[in-house]
Amino acid sequence: MRRIGDLIPDAARSLGLEDELRLARAIATFEAIVAERVPAAAGACRVVRLEGFTIDVEADAPIIAQELRLRATELITVFAASPGGVGIRDLRVRVRSRDPRV
């Protein structure tokens, strides 16, 4: 008897979904860390991409982006040490464009 959580990585690998699983774990981990460490930014930012050891985050407003940048070292440290953090070393934050054409 095996736990289903133990089967998911192997199933994702066999289906070619490793990158999607990695991103999903990173998103869930980052959301939990932000909710705990920067509650004002919870729900106002989201992970948009993992690229190498960099996590790209989109913020809804400049003030949220600034707060994330100010707390970047703390967020990276906690994120990189977590199981879903996949060794991230850099955090890039951009403000979400309000222009629907962008």
SULPE-V264230 format. One record per residue. N is the residue number from 1. RES is the residue in three letters. SS is DSSP state (h for helix, s for strand, l for the rest). PSI is psi as a letter, one per 40 degrees, with the letter a starting at -180 (NA if undefined). Layout:
N_RES_SS_PSI / N_RES_SS_PSI
This chain:
1_MET_l_h / 2_ARG_l_i / 3_ARG_l_i / 4_ILE_h_d / 5_GLY_h_d / 6_ASP_h_d / 7_LEU_h_d / 8_ILE_h_d / 9_PRO_h_d / 10_ASP_h_d / 11_ALA_h_d / 12_ALA_h_d / 13_ARG_h_d / 14_SER_h_d / 15_LEU_h_e / 16_GLY_l_f / 17_LEU_l_f / 18_GLU_h_d / 19_ASP_h_d / 20_GLU_h_d / 21_LEU_h_d / 22_ARG_h_d / 23_LEU_h_d / 24_ALA_h_d / 25_ARG_h_d / 26_ALA_h_d / 27_ILE_h_d / 28_ALA_h_d / 29_THR_h_d / 30_PHE_h_d / 31_GLU_h_d / 32_ALA_h_d / 33_ILE_h_d / 34_VAL_h_d / 35_ALA_h_d / 36_GLU_h_d / 37_ARG_h_d / 38_VAL_l_g / 39_PRO_h_d / 40_ALA_h_d / 41_ALA_h_e / 42_ALA_l_h / 43_GLY_l_e / 44_ALA_l_e / 45_CYS_s_i / 46_ARG_s_i / 47_VAL_s_h / 48_VAL_s_d / 49_ARG_s_i / 50_LEU_s_h / 51_GLU_s_h / 52_GLY_l_b / 53_PHE_l_f / 54_THR_s_h / 55_ILE_s_h / 56_ASP_s_h / 57_VAL_s_i / 58_GLU_s_h / 59_ALA_s_i / 60_ASP_l_d / 61_ALA_l_i / 62_PRO_h_d / 63_ILE_h_d / 64_ILE_h_d / 65_ALA_h_d / 66_GLN_h_d / 67_GLU_h_d / 68_LEU_h_d / 69_ARG_h_d / 70_LEU_h_d / 71_ARG_l_e / 72_ALA_h_d / 73_THR_h_d / 74_GLU_h_d / 75_LEU_h_d / 76_ILE_h_d / 77_THR_h_d / 78_VAL_h_d / 79_PHE_h_d / 80_ALA_h_d / 81_ALA_h_e / 82_SER_l_i / 83_PRO_h_d / 84_GLY_h_e / 85_GLY_h_e / 86_VAL_l_f / 87_GLY_l_f / 88_ILE_l_h / 89_ARG_l_e / 90_ASP_s_i / 91_LEU_s_h / 92_ARG_s_h / 93_VAL_s_h / 94_ARG_s_i / 95_VAL_s_h / 96_ARG_l_h / 97_SER_l_h / 98_ARG_l_e / 99_ASP_l_h / 100_PRO_l_e / 101_ARG_l_e / 102_VAL_l_NA
